[in-house]
Amino acid sequence: MGHSEFVSFLWSIADLIRDTFTRGKHQDVIDRLKELRTALISAAVTGKIDVPEETSA
């Protein structure tokens, strides 16, 4: 997954959250973010997305 694909993926997550977020539904949003975090970590660990090495500034 390239940079632009990853950015598109993140924006799709933002759209999901925006659609889900309503007054009194905070826990639903938090739960969804946890699911997405787990999926992102899984994709990074299994090599489905490329995670560049950290560089020192």
PEZITA-V276415 format. One record per backbone hydrogen bond with DSSP energy under -1.0 kcal/mol. CO is the residue of the C=O (numbers start at 1). NH is the residue of the N-H. E is the energy in kcal/mol with one decimal. If there is no record, write none. Layout:
BEGIN
CO:NH:E ; CO:NH:E
END
This chain:
BEGIN
2:6:-2.4 ; 3:7:-2.5 ; 4:8:-2.2 ; 5:9:-2.2 ; 6:10:-2.4 ; 7:11:-2.3 ; 8:12:-2.1 ; 9:13:-1.7 ; 10:14:-2.2 ; 11:15:-2.3 ; 12:16:-1.9 ; 13:17:-2.5 ; 14:18:-2.6 ; 15:19:-2.2 ; 16:20:-1.8 ; 17:21:-2.7 ; 22:25:-2.3 ; 25:29:-1.7 ; 26:30:-2.4 ; 27:31:-2.7 ; 28:32:-2.2 ; 29:33:-2.5 ; 30:34:-2.1 ; 31:35:-2.0 ; 32:36:-2.4 ; 33:37:-2.6 ; 34:38:-2.3 ; 35:39:-2.3 ; 36:40:-2.4 ; 37:41:-2.6 ; 38:42:-2.5 ; 39:43:-2.4 ; 40:44:-2.1 ; 41:45:-2.7 ; 42:46:-2.4 ; 43:48:-2.0 ; 43:49:-1.3
END
